[in-house]
Amino acid sequence: MSALTVSQEPDQNWDDLVRFWEEMEWPEGSKVEIIEGIITVSPAPGLPHNDITERIQRRLYSVIPSHWGIYQTLALSVPSRLGMLIPDLVVTQLPEHTESDTHIPAALAELVVEVTSKSNARHDRISKPAAYATAGIPLYLLIDRWAPGGPTATLYGEPKGDVYRVLSAAKFGDPLTLPAPFDLTIDTGEFPEA
């Protein structure tokens, strides 16, 4: 699976880019994001990807407060990084009122989870964590099925500027623990590798 990018005019501002993203008719079932000012259209993720996401989501429901939710298609806005990102999972408390019905400010997220796909792993490893850190999202969990040394899960936290600190990492098969407010150990041995 590969991603298609749609370049915009260099002088186009953020509001115009978001309006284009919101109003364009994109292929049904695709994931459309703005990553570093470029609209990126990716196909729907495959079964192993969805299986990992579902397993994490199920575990998270057992530990989050009742007023928080876990969302799979919620767009997070990071205007300072020209980003409209749709993580595989977002844990947040939705605000009572929003300026838009298509996205929320990324700063409202408590945790984002990305599961790499072969075609766009670079975004999940570099571009997206920089945007999430810039927004101040406390925790970023990267499930990297295509890591050069074999499948890994890495938890990032303590954002400063556009950089996270690695809090913990595990090869598939080892446990990975999310800190408070989650206090949850994830068994990566349950994840399919490909």
Sequence and secondary structure as in RCSB ss.txt:
>XXXX:A:sequence
MSALTVSQEPDQNWDDLVRFWEEMEWPEGSKVEIIEGIITVSPAPGLPHNDITERIQRRLYSVIPSHWGIYQTLA
LSVPSRLGMLIPDLVVTQLPEHTESDTHIPAALAELVVEVTSKSNARHDRISKPAAYATAGIPLYLLIDRWAPGG
PTATLYGEPKGDVYRVLSAAKFGDPLTLPAPFDLTIDTGEFPEA
>XXXX:A:secstr
   EEE   TT  HHHHHHHHHHS   TT EEEEETTEEEEE    HHHHHHHHHHHHHHHTTS TT EEESS E
EEEGGGTEEE  SEEEE   SS S SSEEEGGGEEEEEEE  TTTHHIIIIIHHHHHHHHT SEEEEEETT TTS
 EEEEEEEEETTEEEEEEEEETTSEEEE TTT EEEEGGGS   
